[in-house]
Amino acid sequence: MEAFYKSVDPLEKEDIAAAIAYALTQPARVSVNEILIRPSNQEM
């Protein structure tokens, strides 16, 4: 597990802020119900 965690670049606070801003700035006709945020180099 330690090797796995060392291989993943951690998210930065700006990454989370950008996702929140995206959700909050959608038009009223758009419903954002869930957002999954994880490092792009993390396996699913």
N, CA, C and O atoms as CSV, one atom per row, in Angstrom:
chain,resi,resn,atom,element,x,y,z
A,1,MET,N,N,0.824,-1.192,0.000
A,1,MET,CA,C,0.000,0.000,0.000
A,1,MET,C,C,0.870,1.258,0.000
A,1,MET,O,O,0.530,2.254,-0.637
A,2,GLU,N,N,1.968,1.206,0.703
A,2,GLU,CA,C,2.831,2.379,0.759
A,2,GLU,C,C,3.328,2.762,-0.634
A,2,GLU,O,O,3.370,3.942,-0.981
A,3,ALA,N,N,3.699,1.768,-1.421
A,3,ALA,CA,C,4.157,2.043,-2.789
A,3,ALA,C,C,3.033,2.649,-3.624
A,3,ALA,O,O,3.265,3.548,-4.433
A,4,PHE,N,N,1.835,2.159,-3.426
A,4,PHE,CA,C,0.678,2.704,-4.145
A,4,PHE,C,C,0.485,4.179,-3.812
A,4,PHE,O,O,0.337,4.999,-4.718
A,5,TYR,N,N,0.483,4.523,-2.551
A,5,TYR,CA,C,0.254,5.907,-2.145
A,5,TYR,C,C,1.370,6.823,-2.641
A,5,TYR,O,O,1.124,7.983,-2.971
A,6,LYS,N,N,2.573,6.313,-2.690
A,6,LYS,CA,C,3.685,7.117,-3.200
A,6,LYS,C,C,3.595,7.318,-4.704
A,6,LYS,O,O,4.172,8.267,-5.232
A,7,SER,N,N,2.886,6.449,-5.397
A,7,SER,CA,C,2.785,6.548,-6.858
A,7,SER,C,C,1.676,7.492,-7.314
A,7,SER,O,O,1.598,7.816,-8.500
A,8,VAL,N,N,0.830,7.934,-6.414
A,8,VAL,CA,C,-0.304,8.799,-6.762
A,8,VAL,C,C,0.007,10.239,-6.358
A,8,VAL,O,O,0.346,10.522,-5.209
A,9,ASP,N,N,-0.118,11.140,-7.333
A,9,ASP,CA,C,0.060,12.557,-7.024
A,9,ASP,C,C,-1.168,13.050,-6.264
A,9,ASP,O,O,-2.290,12.874,-6.739
A,10,PRO,N,N,-0.985,13.654,-5.114
A,10,PRO,CA,C,-2.145,14.099,-4.334
A,10,PRO,C,C,-2.853,15.273,-5.003
A,10,PRO,O,O,-2.245,16.044,-5.746
A,11,LEU,N,N,-4.136,15.389,-4.726
A,11,LEU,CA,C,-4.900,16.534,-5.207
A,11,LEU,C,C,-4.472,17.783,-4.445
A,11,LEU,O,O,-4.001,17.713,-3.310
A,12,GLU,N,N,-4.646,18.913,-5.092
A,12,GLU,CA,C,-4.354,20.182,-4.439
A,12,GLU,C,C,-5.672,20.891,-4.132
A,12,GLU,O,O,-6.705,20.573,-4.722
A,13,LYS,N,N,-5.633,21.832,-3.228
A,13,LYS,CA,C,-6.860,22.521,-2.826
A,13,LYS,C,C,-7.524,23.214,-4.009
A,13,LYS,O,O,-8.747,23.352,-4.033
A,14,GLU,N,N,-6.743,23.649,-4.985
A,14,GLU,CA,C,-7.298,24.289,-6.169
A,14,GLU,C,C,-8.114,23.304,-7.014
A,14,GLU,O,O,-9.070,23.700,-7.679
A,15,ASP,N,N,-7.739,22.034,-6.987
A,15,ASP,CA,C,-8.489,21.011,-7.715
A,15,ASP,C,C,-9.901,20.870,-7.151
A,15,ASP,O,O,-10.875,20.778,-7.898
A,16,ILE,N,N,-9.994,20.854,-5.848
A,16,ILE,CA,C,-11.302,20.741,-5.188
A,16,ILE,C,C,-12.111,22.011,-5.418
A,16,ILE,O,O,-13.306,21.948,-5.707
A,17,ALA,N,N,-11.462,23.156,-5.290
A,17,ALA,CA,C,-12.148,24.430,-5.491
A,17,ALA,C,C,-12.701,24.534,-6.913
A,17,ALA,O,O,-13.811,25.033,-7.101
A,18,ALA,N,N,-11.960,24.078,-7.903
A,18,ALA,CA,C,-12.414,24.138,-9.296
A,18,ALA,C,C,-13.653,23.260,-9.501
A,18,ALA,O,O,-14.573,23.645,-10.223
A,19,ALA,N,N,-13.676,22.089,-8.873
A,19,ALA,CA,C,-14.831,21.198,-9.000
A,19,ALA,C,C,-16.068,21.811,-8.339
A,19,ALA,O,O,-17.174,21.705,-8.869
A,20,ILE,N,N,-15.882,22.441,-7.199
A,20,ILE,CA,C,-16.996,23.090,-6.507
A,20,ILE,C,C,-17.508,24.269,-7.335
A,20,ILE,O,O,-18.716,24.457,-7.477
A,21,ALA,N,N,-16.590,25.053,-7.876
A,21,ALA,CA,C,-16.988,26.191,-8.708
A,21,ALA,C,C,-17.762,25.713,-9.930
A,21,ALA,O,O,-18.750,26.336,-10.319
A,22,TYR,N,N,-17.327,24.625,-10.532
A,22,TYR,CA,C,-18.040,24.056,-11.674
A,22,TYR,C,C,-19.487,23.726,-11.284
A,22,TYR,O,O,-20.425,24.105,-11.984
A,23,ALA,N,N,-19.655,23.030,-10.184
A,23,ALA,CA,C,-20.996,22.617,-9.762
A,23,ALA,C,C,-21.885,23.823,-9.453
A,23,ALA,O,O,-23.073,23.821,-9.776
A,24,LEU,N,N,-21.320,24.829,-8.841
A,24,LEU,CA,C,-22.109,25.992,-8.429
A,24,LEU,C,C,-22.437,26.945,-9.569
A,24,LEU,O,O,-23.353,27.758,-9.445
A,25,THR,N,N,-21.717,26.860,-10.659
A,25,THR,CA,C,-21.934,27.800,-11.750
A,25,THR,C,C,-22.750,27.218,-12.902
A,25,THR,O,O,-22.847,27.830,-13.965
A,26,GLN,N,N,-23.328,26.056,-12.698
A,26,GLN,CA,C,-24.175,25.472,-13.733
A,26,GLN,C,C,-25.522,26.182,-13.764
A,26,GLN,O,O,-25.991,26.673,-12.738
A,27,PRO,N,N,-26.143,26.237,-14.933
A,27,PRO,CA,C,-27.475,26.869,-15.023
A,27,PRO,C,C,-28.488,26.147,-14.141
A,27,PRO,O,O,-28.287,24.990,-13.772
A,28,ALA,N,N,-29.565,26.830,-13.809
A,28,ALA,CA,C,-30.590,26.262,-12.928
A,28,ALA,C,C,-31.196,24.985,-13.496
A,28,ALA,O,O,-31.698,24.155,-12.737
A,29,ARG,N,N,-31.161,24.809,-14.821
A,29,ARG,CA,C,-31.729,23.604,-15.437
A,29,ARG,C,C,-30.828,22.378,-15.272
A,29,ARG,O,O,-31.223,21.263,-15.611
A,30,VAL,N,N,-29.623,22.588,-14.753
A,30,VAL,CA,C,-28.653,21.497,-14.563
A,30,VAL,C,C,-28.624,21.108,-13.095
A,30,VAL,O,O,-28.480,21.959,-12.218
A,31,SER,N,N,-28.763,19.814,-12.839
A,31,SER,CA,C,-28.689,19.301,-11.475
A,31,SER,C,C,-27.423,18.467,-11.327
A,31,SER,O,O,-27.296,17.403,-11.934
A,32,VAL,N,N,-26.506,18.945,-10.532
A,32,VAL,CA,C,-25.279,18.200,-10.246
A,32,VAL,C,C,-25.524,17.465,-8.939
A,32,VAL,O,O,-25.575,18.083,-7.876
A,33,ASN,N,N,-25.676,16.147,-9.013
A,33,ASN,CA,C,-26.012,15.360,-7.832
A,33,ASN,C,C,-24.800,14.784,-7.118
A,33,ASN,O,O,-24.790,14.659,-5.894
A,34,GLU,N,N,-23.799,14.441,-7.879
A,34,GLU,CA,C,-22.604,13.838,-7.284
A,34,GLU,C,C,-21.367,14.292,-8.041
A,34,GLU,O,O,-21.402,14.507,-9.253
A,35,ILE,N,N,-20.292,14.431,-7.315
A,35,ILE,CA,C,-19.000,14.716,-7.927
A,35,ILE,C,C,-17.985,13.775,-7.281
A,35,ILE,O,O,-17.869,13.706,-6.058
A,36,LEU,N,N,-17.271,13.069,-8.111
A,36,LEU,CA,C,-16.199,12.193,-7.638
A,36,LEU,C,C,-14.889,12.823,-8.074
A,36,LEU,O,O,-14.639,13.002,-9.266
A,37,ILE,N,N,-14.064,13.155,-7.109
A,37,ILE,CA,C,-12.797,13.815,-7.393
A,37,ILE,C,C,-11.675,12.924,-6.868
A,37,ILE,O,O,-11.616,12.599,-5.682
A,38,ARG,N,N,-10.793,12.541,-7.778
A,38,ARG,CA,C,-9.644,11.744,-7.362
A,38,ARG,C,C,-8.495,12.031,-8.316
A,38,ARG,O,O,-8.709,12.535,-9.419
A,39,PRO,N,N,-7.304,11.720,-7.904
A,39,PRO,CA,C,-6.159,11.944,-8.788
A,39,PRO,C,C,-6.324,11.161,-10.094
A,39,PRO,O,O,-6.757,10.009,-10.089
A,40,SER,N,N,-5.975,11.797,-11.199
A,40,SER,CA,C,-6.171,11.157,-12.502
A,40,SER,C,C,-5.289,9.930,-12.698
A,40,SER,O,O,-5.619,9.066,-13.511
A,41,ASN,N,N,-4.185,9.834,-11.982
A,41,ASN,CA,C,-3.335,8.655,-12.144
A,41,ASN,C,C,-3.651,7.554,-11.124
A,41,ASN,O,O,-2.882,6.604,-10.979
A,42,GLN,N,N,-4.766,7.678,-10.426
A,42,GLN,CA,C,-5.216,6.635,-9.497
A,42,GLN,C,C,-6.070,5.640,-10.257
A,42,GLN,O,O,-6.979,6.028,-10.991
A,43,GLU,N,N,-5.785,4.372,-10.087
A,43,GLU,CA,C,-6.585,3.349,-10.738
A,43,GLU,C,C,-7.979,3.316,-10.139
A,43,GLU,O,O,-8.177,3.662,-8.974
A,44,MET,N,N,-8.939,2.899,-10.944
A,44,MET,CA,C,-10.327,2.835,-10.472
A,44,MET,C,C,-10.572,1.631,-9.617
A,44,MET,O,O,-11.689,1.430,-9.140
